[in-house]
Amino acid sequence: MVLKSALDLSGQARVVVAGDWHGDSRWARDVLEATAAAQIDLVFQVGDFGIGGFGMSGPSTVRQVDKACHKFGCQVVVVPGNHDDYDHLARRPFDEAGMIHLGRYIRAVPRPFRFEVGGRRFGALGGAVSIDCGDRVEGVDWWPQEAPSWSDVQSLGTAPLDVLIGHDLPAEVPVTPGGHDIDLATLARAAEVRAMLSTAITQTRPQVVFGGHWHERLSHHYTLEDGTTVRCEALDMERTPGNAVVLDLISLSVSPLDLHP
């Protein structure tokens, strides 16, 4: 089923990009309130939103966040992570823009996806490997569709992008997988997904890349072989000041969103 209503992504000068929320609708409400206070009405969320009732979120998370969107006049676009219910996403209808309809003001994007906001070319390549998948139950809090594939990278194409939003981060970004005893096979799968992000960046040459997943806030620059400088912005998890930033679509500069965890 295709729904006619689609989010209005036109006319944006600034947007907010937020890291993992893990079903914390109260924190999501705080981010939306801060977004409205900054006179911005569009949030991109990099996944582990809590779609479909993951963990602490319960099945009402989308409804609660949708109500907050209505209250604060905001829209949310989710790039699904590894802790989002892909079976639930597969059952949801699409809107006329090709986005997955989650609520009146909330959409998720399929993998991969291209779109335009404020004259800037955006791409999305969500998903990652759950480094604690051995402790999870398939169909309950783990889904085999969680990670992108090399065919997703190919489908993203080679046309240039200005901004790429993923859930994971490319191999060039130094992150620390702390707090887990990870087996070698899982580490290898995680490294392969990060290599996929690196390849997607080489193909599309975005100026700025966003991701979450590793629960830390850092900015990392590196240069591609053709001389393109890529700035990767890793975002922290909920209840941290590094969870959300403001992206200026003219300069592509990033500044903190005024949050009070």
C-alpha positions as CSV (number, residue, x, y, z in Angstrom):
1,M,0.0,0.0,0.0
2,V,1.2,3.5,-0.9
3,L,0.0,6.5,1.2
4,K,-0.3,9.8,-0.6
5,S,0.8,11.9,2.4
6,A,4.6,12.5,2.6
7,L,6.8,14.6,4.9
8,D,7.7,18.1,3.7
9,L,11.5,18.1,3.4
10,S,11.6,21.3,1.2
11,G,12.7,24.7,2.3
12,Q,15.0,23.6,5.1
13,A,18.0,25.7,6.0
14,R,19.0,23.7,9.1
15,V,18.2,20.2,10.4
16,V,18.9,18.2,13.5
17,V,20.7,14.9,13.4
18,A,20.3,12.6,16.4
19,G,22.1,9.5,17.5
20,D,20.6,6.3,19.1
21,W,17.5,6.6,21.2
22,H,16.9,3.0,22.1
23,G,13.2,3.5,22.6
24,D,13.5,6.3,25.2
25,S,10.5,8.3,24.1
26,R,11.0,10.8,27.0
27,W,14.5,11.6,25.7
28,A,13.2,11.8,22.2
29,R,10.6,14.4,23.4
30,D,13.5,16.4,24.9
31,V,15.3,16.4,21.6
32,L,12.2,17.5,19.8
33,E,11.6,20.3,22.3
34,A,15.1,21.5,21.9
35,T,14.8,21.2,18.1
36,A,11.7,23.4,18.1
37,A,13.4,25.9,20.5
38,A,16.2,26.2,17.9
39,Q,13.5,27.0,15.3
40,I,14.1,23.8,13.4
41,D,11.4,21.3,12.4
42,L,13.2,18.3,10.9
43,V,15.2,15.6,12.7
44,F,17.2,12.8,11.2
45,Q,17.6,9.9,13.6
46,V,20.5,7.5,12.8
47,G,18.8,4.4,14.0
48,D,18.2,2.2,17.1
49,F,15.1,4.4,17.4
50,G,13.2,1.5,19.1
51,I,10.9,0.6,16.1
52,G,8.5,-2.2,16.8
53,G,8.9,-2.6,20.5
54,F,12.6,-3.2,21.1
55,G,13.8,-3.5,24.7
56,M,12.5,-0.8,27.0
57,S,10.5,1.0,24.3
58,G,7.3,-1.0,24.1
59,P,5.0,-0.9,21.1
60,S,3.8,2.7,21.9
61,T,7.2,4.4,21.3
62,V,6.3,5.6,17.8
63,R,2.9,6.8,19.0
64,Q,4.5,8.7,21.9
65,V,7.1,10.3,19.7
66,D,4.5,11.1,17.0
67,K,2.5,13.0,19.7
68,A,5.6,14.9,20.7
69,C,6.2,15.8,17.0
70,H,2.7,17.2,16.8
71,K,3.2,19.2,20.0
72,F,6.5,20.7,18.9
73,G,5.8,21.0,15.2
74,C,8.6,18.6,14.1
75,Q,9.1,15.7,11.6
76,V,11.4,12.7,12.2
77,V,13.1,10.6,9.5
78,V,14.7,7.4,10.9
79,V,17.6,5.6,9.2
80,P,17.1,2.2,10.9
81,G,19.8,0.7,13.0
82,N,20.6,-2.8,14.2
83,H,18.2,-2.7,17.1
84,D,15.1,-1.8,15.1
85,D,12.4,-4.4,14.2
86,Y,12.9,-5.2,10.5
87,D,9.9,-7.5,10.4
88,H,7.7,-4.7,11.7
89,L,9.2,-2.3,9.1
90,A,8.5,-4.8,6.3
91,R,4.8,-4.7,7.2
92,R,4.5,-0.9,7.2
93,P,3.2,1.0,4.1
94,F,5.2,3.4,2.0
95,D,4.4,7.0,1.4
96,E,4.5,8.6,-2.1
97,A,8.1,9.7,-1.5
98,G,9.2,6.1,-1.0
99,M,9.6,6.4,2.7
100,I,8.2,3.9,5.2
101,H,5.2,5.3,7.0
102,L,5.5,4.9,10.8
103,G,3.4,7.7,12.1
104,R,1.8,11.0,11.0
105,Y,5.1,12.8,11.5
106,I,7.6,9.9,11.5
107,R,9.1,8.0,8.5
108,A,11.8,5.5,8.2
109,V,13.9,5.1,5.0
110,P,14.5,1.8,3.2
111,R,18.1,0.6,2.6
112,P,19.6,2.3,0.6
113,F,17.8,5.6,-0.1
114,R,18.5,8.9,-1.8
115,F,16.6,12.1,-1.3
116,E,17.1,15.9,-1.3
117,V,16.7,18.4,1.6
118,G,17.3,22.1,1.3
119,G,19.1,21.7,-2.0
120,R,21.5,19.1,-0.6
121,R,21.8,15.6,-1.9
122,F,21.3,13.0,1.0
123,G,21.9,9.3,1.0
124,A,21.0,6.7,3.7
125,L,22.6,3.4,4.3
126,G,21.4,2.1,7.7
127,G,22.0,-1.0,9.7
128,A,25.0,-2.5,11.6
129,V,26.0,-5.7,13.3
130,S,24.9,-6.3,16.9
131,I,28.1,-7.1,18.7
132,D,26.1,-8.7,21.5
133,C,23.9,-10.8,19.1
134,G,24.8,-13.9,21.0
135,D,22.8,-12.6,23.9
136,R,19.7,-11.8,21.9
137,V,16.7,-13.7,20.5
138,E,15.9,-13.7,16.8
139,G,12.6,-11.9,16.1
140,V,12.5,-10.4,19.6
141,D,15.5,-8.2,20.0
142,W,17.6,-9.3,17.1
143,W,16.9,-9.5,13.3
144,P,19.0,-11.1,10.6
145,Q,18.2,-8.2,8.3
146,E,20.1,-5.8,10.7
147,A,23.2,-5.3,8.5
148,P,23.5,-3.8,5.0
149,S,24.9,-5.9,2.2
150,W,27.3,-5.3,-0.6
151,S,24.3,-5.2,-3.0
152,D,22.9,-2.3,-0.9
153,V,26.2,-0.4,-1.4
154,Q,26.0,-1.1,-5.2
155,S,22.4,0.1,-5.3
156,L,23.3,3.3,-3.5
157,G,25.1,4.2,-6.7
158,T,28.0,6.5,-7.6
159,A,26.2,9.8,-8.1
160,P,27.8,12.3,-5.7
161,L,26.2,13.1,-2.3
162,D,26.6,16.0,0.0
163,V,25.5,14.1,3.2
164,L,25.4,10.3,3.9
165,I,23.6,9.1,7.0
166,G,24.3,5.6,8.3
167,H,23.9,3.8,11.6
168,D,27.4,2.4,11.6
169,L,30.6,4.3,10.8
170,P,33.3,3.7,8.2
171,A,36.4,1.8,9.0
172,E,38.5,5.0,9.0
173,V,36.7,6.3,12.2
174,P,38.4,5.2,15.4
175,V,35.8,3.8,17.7
176,T,36.0,1.6,20.8
177,P,33.7,-1.4,21.1
178,G,33.8,-1.3,24.9
179,G,31.8,-3.3,27.4
180,H,31.4,-6.5,25.4
181,D,33.3,-9.8,25.0
182,I,33.1,-10.1,21.2
183,D,33.8,-13.3,19.3
184,L,36.1,-13.2,16.3
185,A,33.3,-14.1,13.8
186,T,31.1,-11.2,15.1
187,L,34.1,-8.8,14.9
188,A,34.7,-9.9,11.3
189,R,31.1,-9.2,10.3
190,A,31.2,-5.8,12.1
191,A,34.4,-4.9,10.3
192,E,32.9,-5.9,6.9
193,V,29.9,-3.6,7.5
194,R,32.3,-0.7,8.3
195,A,34.2,-1.5,5.1
196,M,30.9,-1.3,3.2
197,L,30.4,2.2,4.6
198,S,33.9,3.1,3.5
199,T,33.2,1.9,0.0
200,A,29.9,3.8,-0.2
201,I,31.7,6.9,0.8
202,T,34.4,6.4,-1.8
203,Q,31.7,5.9,-4.4
204,T,29.6,8.9,-3.5
205,R,32.2,11.4,-2.0
206,P,29.9,13.1,0.6
207,Q,31.3,16.0,2.5
208,V,29.8,14.9,5.8
209,V,28.8,11.5,7.1
210,F,26.7,10.8,10.2
211,G,26.4,7.6,12.3
212,G,25.8,6.3,15.8
213,H,26.0,2.7,17.0
214,W,29.2,3.0,19.0
215,H,27.8,5.4,21.6
216,E,30.4,8.1,21.5
217,R,30.6,11.6,20.2
218,L,33.6,12.4,17.9
219,S,34.4,14.2,14.7
220,H,36.9,12.6,12.4
221,H,38.3,13.8,9.1
222,Y,40.0,11.8,6.4
223,T,40.9,12.3,2.7
224,L,39.9,10.1,-0.2
225,E,42.3,9.2,-3.1
226,D,40.7,11.9,-5.3
227,G,41.4,14.6,-2.7
228,T,37.9,14.8,-1.3
229,T,37.9,15.5,2.5
230,V,35.2,13.6,4.4
231,R,34.1,14.7,7.8
232,C,32.5,11.9,9.9
233,E,30.3,12.8,12.8
234,A,29.8,10.0,15.3
235,L,26.8,10.7,17.7
236,D,26.4,9.5,21.2
237,M,23.4,7.7,22.7
238,E,20.3,9.0,24.5
239,R,20.7,11.0,27.7
240,T,24.1,12.5,26.6
241,P,24.8,16.0,25.4
242,G,26.5,14.5,22.3
243,N,23.3,12.8,21.1
244,A,22.1,15.5,18.7
245,V,23.7,18.2,16.6
246,V,22.5,21.0,14.2
247,L,23.5,20.6,10.6
248,D,23.6,23.9,8.6
249,L,22.6,22.9,5.0
250,I,24.4,25.9,3.5
251,S,27.8,25.5,5.0
252,L,27.4,21.8,6.1
253,S,28.9,22.8,9.4
254,V,27.7,21.2,12.6
255,S,27.0,22.7,16.0
256,P,25.7,21.2,19.3
257,L,21.9,21.2,19.9
258,D,21.2,22.8,23.3
259,L,20.3,19.7,25.3
260,H,20.1,19.2,29.0
261,P,20.5,15.4,29.8
